């Protein structure tokens, strides 16, 4: 994956009411804010990244956790029926996006049930 990289040195600019729900090896999130997000990167646990083209108001994204990569190209351990190792927990989900002034910003989402559901 060519999007594997280290976590950006940005301070989180607060949280928004986007709930992230784990569905075994996938996460589902719905943009219930009044803000569209353009091209962005989703971060799990300040380590694993995955780009998204956009995240519009009212849109629901369902993403495979195995597509998230860290800076060493290691995949998030998503678990599932045939998993050889216990799944990683999800403690923190953030979006890295362009702010109002064109500068990158980091915004937190709400994680609901971060373990393997």
C-alpha positions as CSV (number, residue, x, y, z in Angstrom):
1,X,0.0,0.0,0.0
2,X,1.5,3.3,-1.1
3,X,-0.4,5.3,1.6
4,X,1.5,3.8,4.6
5,X,3.1,6.6,6.6
6,X,3.8,7.8,10.1
7,X,1.2,9.6,12.2
8,X,1.3,13.4,11.5
9,X,2.7,15.8,14.2
10,X,-0.7,17.5,14.5
11,X,-2.7,18.4,17.7
12,X,-6.3,17.2,17.6
13,X,-8.7,20.1,17.1
14,X,-11.5,18.6,19.1
15,X,-14.2,15.9,18.4
16,X,-17.2,15.7,16.2
17,X,-20.2,13.5,16.5
18,X,-19.3,10.8,14.0
19,X,-19.7,7.4,15.6
20,X,-17.4,4.6,14.5
21,X,-18.9,1.2,15.1
22,X,-16.9,-2.0,14.7
23,X,-18.5,-4.9,12.8
24,X,-15.9,-7.7,13.3
25,X,-13.4,-6.9,10.5
26,X,-15.0,-3.7,9.3
27,X,-15.9,-0.3,10.7
28,X,-19.0,1.7,9.8
29,X,-19.2,5.4,10.3
30,X,-21.8,8.0,9.3
31,X,-21.1,11.7,8.9
32,X,-23.8,13.2,11.1
33,X,-22.1,16.6,11.1
34,X,-22.9,19.6,9.0
35,X,-19.4,19.4,7.4
36,X,-18.2,17.7,4.2
37,X,-14.7,16.3,4.4
38,X,-12.8,16.3,1.1
39,X,-9.8,14.0,0.5
40,X,-8.7,12.9,3.9
41,X,-6.9,10.2,5.8
42,X,-8.6,8.1,8.6
43,X,-6.3,7.1,11.5
44,X,-6.9,4.3,14.0
45,X,-5.0,4.4,17.3
46,X,-2.6,7.1,15.9
47,X,-0.9,4.4,14.0
48,X,-2.9,2.9,11.1
49,X,-3.9,5.0,8.1
50,X,-6.3,4.7,5.2
51,X,-7.2,7.4,2.7
52,X,-10.8,8.3,1.8
53,X,-11.7,10.4,-1.2
54,X,-14.5,12.2,0.6
55,X,-16.9,11.9,3.5
56,X,-20.0,14.0,2.8
57,X,-22.8,15.0,5.2
58,X,-25.1,12.1,5.7
59,X,-22.8,9.6,4.0
60,X,-22.1,6.2,5.6
61,X,-18.7,4.6,5.0
62,X,-18.0,0.9,5.6
63,X,-14.3,0.2,5.5
64,X,-12.3,-3.1,5.9
65,X,-10.0,-2.8,8.8
66,X,-7.4,-4.9,7.0
67,X,-6.9,-2.0,4.5
68,X,-5.4,0.2,7.3
69,X,-1.6,0.3,7.3
70,X,1.1,1.7,9.6
71,X,4.3,3.3,8.5
72,X,6.0,-0.1,8.1
73,X,3.1,-1.3,5.8
74,X,1.8,-3.7,8.6
75,X,-1.9,-4.2,8.4
76,X,-4.3,-3.6,11.3
77,X,-5.1,-7.0,12.9
78,X,-8.8,-7.1,12.2
79,X,-9.5,-10.6,13.6
80,X,-12.4,-12.6,12.2
81,X,-13.2,-16.3,12.3
82,X,-9.9,-17.6,10.8
83,X,-7.6,-15.1,12.6
84,X,-4.5,-16.7,14.0
85,X,-3.9,-13.8,16.5
86,X,-6.3,-11.8,18.7
87,X,-7.7,-8.7,16.9
88,X,-6.4,-5.2,17.7
89,X,-8.7,-3.0,19.7
90,X,-9.9,0.3,18.4
91,X,-9.4,3.0,21.0
92,X,-9.1,6.2,18.9
93,X,-10.3,7.1,15.4
94,X,-9.3,10.5,13.8
95,X,-9.6,12.2,10.5
96,X,-6.7,14.2,9.0
97,X,-8.2,16.7,6.6
98,X,-7.8,20.2,5.2
99,X,-9.0,22.9,7.6
100,X,-10.7,26.2,6.8
101,X,-7.3,27.9,6.1
102,X,-6.0,25.1,3.9
103,X,-3.8,23.8,6.7
104,X,-4.1,20.1,7.7
105,X,-6.1,19.5,10.9
106,X,-6.8,16.4,13.0
107,X,-10.4,15.8,14.3
108,X,-11.5,13.0,16.6
109,X,-14.5,10.7,16.1
110,X,-16.5,8.8,18.7
111,X,-15.6,5.1,19.0
112,X,-18.5,2.8,20.0
113,X,-17.4,-0.6,21.2
114,X,-13.7,-0.8,20.1
115,X,-13.3,-4.5,20.6
116,X,-14.2,-7.2,18.2
117,X,-18.0,-7.2,18.1
